[in-house]
Amino acid sequence: MTEFSELLGVAVEAVSLATELVRRRLPGAVQEKDDRDMVSEVDLAVEHAVRELLSRRTPGFGFLGEEEGKSGDQSSELSWSLDPIDGTANFVHGIPLCATLGLVASGEPVLGVIDLPFLGARYTAIKKQGAYRDGKRITSRVPRGLDEAIIAIGDYAVGAQATEKNRVRMALTSQLAQRVQRIRMLGSAAIDLAWVAEGKLDASVMFANKPWDTSAGVVIAREAGAVVIDIDGTPHTSASVGTVAVAKPLAGELLDVIGGAEAKPFRDPGCPGSRTSSNALTHSKPVDPLGADDSTRHHDRTIHLTVSTRGDARLRSSAE
């Protein structure tokens, strides 16, 4: 069993730094990244500060930030993944948001911290050690059926080819509206996944899988008891097209609704895990949520590490 407890303190330190910057600064100048997509001065300031802190505290690790990309040792089995402000549009408009930081080992999220600066909540998880909000253990909710479920869906697309991407999302919205209790669109993948973990939401469906958005939330949701899979029901990995987190008993029923939307996975050039497909979503055999969840955990390695107060993190690993 891999132990990452020492690194949780480093992650919390980094997210606390991000939270302090977000709370005490206004968005400042906002730059356009793409059609209706933006980055604020605070996004950049948070990513700079967290990147610098982690480079000192864990110098042997890789780093991937949404705004400025990769740095550190990209050959390392361990890599941090950061969205400095997950929900920049929310932040710019004064809507509460979060900062999210995940640790990925050999392509699998193993540690996550999500902080909601203006809501006073922090979510943490380490693989095989449970999920917590502010130190209290949390578990996902299990409604009796979709008609009792509140389900979040990811934002509608903006930017290049948004019309084609949104065809899928609108079809799914229509299908879900006929089946579920309520639909929510919160504008933050990290909040969606954290609230599935806590039981505020019963599922989250995203036709995207950008690691800075999902890495922390994936491990938190899994450790709270939810199953996290791709939109076709296969185990969720860094190569997945989408991200679905759901209470295990509802997984098959929700996947049927996604399939009923007759959606075609669309390659998003900004999403490292995207792939193209010429076929509509189909589920040719029953989905076993327990099997899907367990099969995402077969890449375990024993990783031995030491973190000093000088930030000297050393690691060696061997396959279990």
C-alpha positions as CSV (number, residue, x, y, z in Angstrom):
1,M,0.0,0.0,0.0
2,T,1.4,3.3,-1.0
3,E,1.5,6.0,1.7
4,F,1.1,9.7,0.7
5,S,0.3,11.1,4.2
6,E,3.4,13.2,4.3
7,L,2.5,14.8,1.0
8,L,-1.0,15.8,2.1
9,G,0.5,18.4,4.4
10,V,2.4,19.8,1.5
11,A,-0.7,19.9,-0.6
12,V,-2.7,21.6,2.1
13,E,0.1,24.2,2.5
14,A,-0.1,24.9,-1.2
15,V,-3.9,25.2,-1.3
16,S,-3.9,27.4,1.8
17,L,-1.5,29.8,0.0
18,A,-3.9,29.8,-3.0
19,T,-6.9,30.4,-0.8
20,E,-5.2,33.4,0.9
21,L,-4.5,35.0,-2.5
22,V,-8.0,34.4,-3.8
23,R,-9.6,35.9,-0.6
24,R,-7.6,39.0,-0.4
25,R,-7.3,40.1,-4.0
26,L,-9.7,41.3,-6.6
27,P,-9.6,39.6,-10.0
28,G,-7.6,42.5,-11.5
29,A,-7.0,42.6,-15.3
30,V,-8.8,39.8,-17.1
31,Q,-7.2,38.5,-20.4
32,E,-9.1,36.6,-23.1
33,K,-7.7,33.1,-23.7
34,D,-10.3,32.2,-26.3
35,D,-13.9,33.0,-27.3
36,R,-15.6,33.7,-23.9
37,D,-12.7,32.1,-22.0
38,M,-10.6,34.1,-19.7
39,V,-7.8,34.3,-17.2
40,S,-7.5,36.8,-14.4
41,E,-4.4,38.3,-12.7
42,V,-5.3,36.2,-9.6
43,D,-5.3,33.0,-11.6
44,L,-1.7,33.7,-12.7
45,A,-0.6,34.9,-9.3
46,V,-1.9,31.7,-7.6
47,E,-0.3,29.4,-10.2
48,H,3.1,31.2,-9.8
49,A,3.0,31.1,-6.0
50,V,1.9,27.4,-5.8
51,R,4.3,26.3,-8.5
52,E,7.2,28.0,-6.7
53,L,6.2,26.5,-3.3
54,L,5.9,23.0,-4.7
55,S,9.2,23.3,-6.6
56,R,10.9,23.9,-3.3
57,R,9.0,21.4,-1.2
58,T,8.9,18.6,-3.7
59,P,11.7,19.3,-6.2
60,G,11.7,15.8,-7.7
61,F,8.1,16.0,-8.9
62,G,6.4,17.1,-12.1
63,F,3.9,20.0,-12.2
64,L,1.0,20.8,-14.6
65,G,-0.9,24.1,-14.2
66,E,-3.8,25.1,-16.3
67,E,-2.5,28.5,-17.2
68,E,1.2,28.0,-17.9
69,G,1.6,24.3,-18.5
70,K,4.2,21.8,-17.4
71,S,7.4,22.3,-15.3
72,G,9.5,20.3,-12.9
73,D,10.6,16.7,-13.6
74,Q,8.2,15.4,-16.2
75,S,9.8,12.0,-16.0
76,S,8.8,11.6,-12.4
77,E,6.1,9.1,-11.4
78,L,4.6,11.8,-9.2
79,S,3.2,15.0,-10.6
80,W,1.1,17.8,-9.2
81,S,-1.9,19.0,-11.2
82,L,-3.3,22.5,-10.4
83,D,-6.2,24.7,-11.4
84,P,-5.5,27.9,-9.6
85,I,-9.1,29.0,-9.8
86,D,-11.5,26.4,-11.0
87,G,-14.3,28.6,-12.2
88,T,-12.6,31.8,-13.3
89,A,-15.9,33.2,-14.8
90,N,-17.5,32.6,-11.4
91,F,-14.7,34.4,-9.7
92,V,-14.8,37.4,-12.0
93,H,-18.5,37.8,-11.5
94,G,-18.3,37.4,-7.7
95,I,-19.7,33.9,-7.5
96,P,-18.0,31.5,-4.9
97,L,-15.5,29.2,-6.4
98,C,-12.6,26.9,-5.5
99,A,-8.9,26.2,-5.9
100,T,-8.0,22.5,-6.6
101,L,-4.7,20.6,-6.4
102,G,-4.2,16.9,-7.1
103,L,-1.3,14.5,-7.0
104,V,-1.0,12.0,-9.8
105,A,1.1,8.8,-9.5
106,S,1.8,6.9,-12.7
107,G,-1.3,8.5,-14.3
108,E,-3.7,7.8,-11.4
109,P,-4.9,10.5,-9.0
110,V,-3.8,9.4,-5.5
111,L,-4.2,12.6,-3.4
112,G,-6.5,15.6,-3.7
113,V,-7.3,18.9,-2.0
114,I,-10.2,21.1,-3.0
115,D,-10.8,24.4,-1.1
116,L,-13.9,26.6,-1.4
117,P,-12.5,29.9,-0.2
118,F,-15.7,31.8,0.2
119,L,-17.8,28.9,1.5
120,G,-15.4,27.8,4.3
121,A,-15.0,24.2,3.2
122,R,-11.9,22.1,2.4
123,Y,-12.1,18.6,1.0
124,T,-9.2,16.2,1.2
125,A,-8.5,12.6,0.3
126,I,-5.6,10.1,0.0
127,K,-6.1,6.9,-1.9
128,K,-7.4,4.1,0.3
129,Q,-7.6,6.4,3.3
130,G,-11.1,7.9,2.9
131,A,-12.4,11.4,2.0
132,Y,-12.9,14.3,4.4
133,R,-14.4,17.7,4.7
134,D,-12.6,19.8,7.2
135,G,-11.3,16.7,8.9
136,K,-14.7,14.9,9.1
137,R,-15.2,11.7,7.1
138,I,-17.7,12.1,4.2
139,T,-19.5,9.6,2.1
140,S,-21.5,9.9,-1.1
141,R,-25.3,9.6,-1.0
142,V,-27.3,6.7,-2.6
143,P,-30.7,7.8,-3.8
144,R,-33.3,5.1,-4.7
145,G,-33.4,6.1,-8.3
146,L,-32.7,8.9,-10.8
147,D,-36.0,10.5,-10.0
148,E,-34.6,11.3,-6.5
149,A,-31.2,12.4,-7.8
150,I,-29.7,15.9,-8.2
151,I,-27.2,15.7,-11.0
152,A,-24.6,18.3,-12.1
153,I,-23.5,18.7,-15.6
154,G,-20.4,20.4,-16.9
155,D,-20.5,23.8,-18.5
156,Y,-21.6,24.3,-22.0
157,A,-18.6,24.7,-24.3
158,V,-17.3,28.0,-25.5
159,G,-14.6,28.7,-28.0
160,A,-13.7,26.8,-31.2
161,Q,-16.4,24.4,-32.4
162,A,-18.6,25.1,-29.4
163,T,-21.8,24.5,-31.4
164,E,-20.8,20.9,-32.2
165,K,-19.6,20.2,-28.7
166,N,-22.8,21.6,-27.2
167,R,-25.0,19.4,-29.4
168,V,-23.9,16.6,-27.1
169,R,-24.5,18.6,-23.9
170,M,-27.9,19.8,-24.9
171,A,-29.0,16.3,-25.8
172,L,-27.9,15.1,-22.4
173,T,-29.7,17.9,-20.7
174,S,-32.9,17.1,-22.4
175,Q,-32.6,13.4,-21.5
176,L,-31.8,14.1,-17.9
177,A,-34.6,16.7,-17.5
178,Q,-37.1,13.9,-18.2
179,R,-35.6,11.5,-15.6
180,V,-33.9,13.2,-12.6
181,Q,-35.2,15.4,-9.8
182,R,-33.1,18.4,-10.6
183,I,-30.2,19.4,-12.9
184,R,-27.4,21.8,-11.7
185,M,-24.6,23.6,-13.6
186,L,-22.2,25.0,-11.1
187,G,-19.3,26.1,-13.4
188,S,-16.6,24.1,-11.5
189,A,-15.6,20.5,-12.1
190,A,-13.9,20.4,-8.7
191,I,-17.1,21.5,-6.8
192,D,-19.2,19.0,-8.8
193,L,-16.9,16.2,-7.7
194,A,-16.5,17.3,-4.1
195,W,-20.2,17.7,-3.7
196,V,-20.8,14.2,-5.1
197,A,-18.3,13.0,-2.5
198,E,-20.2,14.8,0.3
199,G,-23.7,13.8,-0.9
200,K,-24.9,17.2,-1.8
201,L,-25.1,16.0,-5.4
202,D,-25.9,12.4,-6.5
203,A,-23.9,12.5,-9.8
204,S,-21.8,14.7,-12.0
205,V,-21.5,14.3,-15.8
206,M,-18.8,16.1,-17.7
207,F,-17.8,15.6,-21.4
208,A,-14.3,16.6,-20.5
209,N,-11.3,15.3,-18.5
210,K,-8.7,18.0,-18.1
211,P,-6.4,16.9,-15.3
212,W,-6.1,20.2,-13.5
213,D,-9.9,20.2,-13.2
214,T,-10.5,16.6,-12.3
215,S,-7.5,15.0,-10.6
216,A,-8.3,16.1,-7.0
217,G,-12.0,15.6,-7.3
218,V,-11.7,12.1,-8.8
219,V,-9.8,10.7,-5.8
220,I,-12.0,12.5,-3.3
221,A,-15.2,11.2,-4.9
222,R,-13.8,7.6,-5.1
223,E,-12.7,7.7,-1.5
224,A,-16.2,8.8,-0.5
225,G,-17.7,5.7,-2.2
226,A,-18.7,7.1,-5.6
227,V,-17.8,5.3,-8.8
228,V,-15.8,7.4,-11.3
229,I,-16.0,6.3,-14.9
230,D,-15.7,7.5,-18.4
231,I,-18.9,8.4,-20.3
232,D,-19.0,5.0,-22.0
233,G,-18.8,3.2,-18.7
234,T,-15.2,2.2,-18.8
235,P,-12.9,2.9,-15.8
236,H,-11.9,6.6,-15.6
237,T,-8.2,7.2,-16.4
238,S,-6.1,10.2,-17.6
239,A,-7.0,9.1,-21.2
240,S,-10.8,9.2,-20.6
241,V,-13.0,11.4,-22.8
242,G,-15.3,12.5,-20.0
243,T,-15.8,12.2,-16.2
244,V,-18.8,10.7,-14.6
245,A,-19.0,10.4,-10.8
246,V,-22.1,8.7,-9.4
247,A,-23.4,6.6,-6.6
248,K,-22.6,3.0,-7.6
249,P,-26.2,1.7,-7.7
250,L,-27.2,4.5,-10.2
251,A,-24.2,4.0,-12.6
252,G,-25.9,1.7,-15.1
253,E,-29.1,3.8,-15.2
254,L,-27.2,7.0,-15.7
255,L,-25.1,5.5,-18.4
256,D,-28.2,4.5,-20.2
257,V,-29.4,8.1,-20.2
258,I,-26.1,9.3,-21.5
259,G,-26.3,6.7,-24.3
260,G,-29.8,7.7,-25.0
261,A,-28.6,11.2,-25.8
262,E,-27.0,9.6,-28.9
263,A,-23.8,11.7,-28.2
264,K,-20.6,11.3,-30.2
265,P,-17.5,11.9,-28.2
266,F,-15.9,15.1,-29.5
267,R,-12.2,15.7,-29.5
268,D,-11.4,18.8,-27.5
269,P,-7.8,19.9,-28.4
270,G,-7.5,21.5,-24.9
271,C,-8.3,18.2,-23.2
272,P,-5.2,15.9,-23.0
273,G,-7.4,12.8,-22.5
274,S,-9.7,13.4,-25.5
275,R,-10.1,10.9,-28.2
276,T,-12.3,10.8,-31.4
277,S,-14.9,8.3,-32.1
278,S,-17.2,7.8,-35.1
279,N,-19.8,5.8,-33.2
280,A,-22.6,7.0,-30.9
281,L,-22.3,6.0,-27.3
282,T,-23.4,2.4,-26.8
283,H,-23.1,0.0,-23.9
284,S,-22.9,-3.4,-25.4
285,K,-22.6,-5.2,-22.1
286,P,-23.7,-4.4,-18.6
287,V,-21.6,-2.0,-16.6
288,D,-20.3,-3.4,-13.3
289,P,-19.7,-0.2,-11.3
290,L,-17.8,-2.1,-8.6
291,G,-15.6,-3.8,-11.2
292,A,-15.1,-0.5,-13.0
293,D,-14.0,1.2,-9.8
294,D,-11.8,-1.5,-8.7
295,S,-10.1,-1.8,-12.0
296,T,-8.9,1.7,-11.8
297,R,-6.8,0.7,-8.8
298,H,-4.6,-2.0,-10.3
299,H,-1.7,0.3,-11.1
300,D,-0.4,0.4,-7.5
301,R,3.2,1.0,-6.9
302,T,5.1,1.1,-3.7
303,I,6.5,4.6,-3.6
304,H,8.9,5.4,-0.7
305,L,9.4,9.1,-0.1
306,T,10.8,11.5,2.4
307,V,9.8,15.2,2.7
308,S,12.1,17.5,4.7
309,T,11.4,20.9,6.0
310,R,13.8,22.2,3.4
311,G,11.5,20.8,0.7
312,D,13.8,17.9,-0.2
313,A,11.4,15.2,-1.3
314,R,13.0,12.0,-2.5
315,L,11.3,9.0,-3.9
316,R,12.0,5.5,-5.2
317,S,9.3,3.1,-6.5
318,S,8.8,-0.5,-7.3
319,A,5.9,-2.4,-8.7
320,E,3.8,-4.2,-6.2
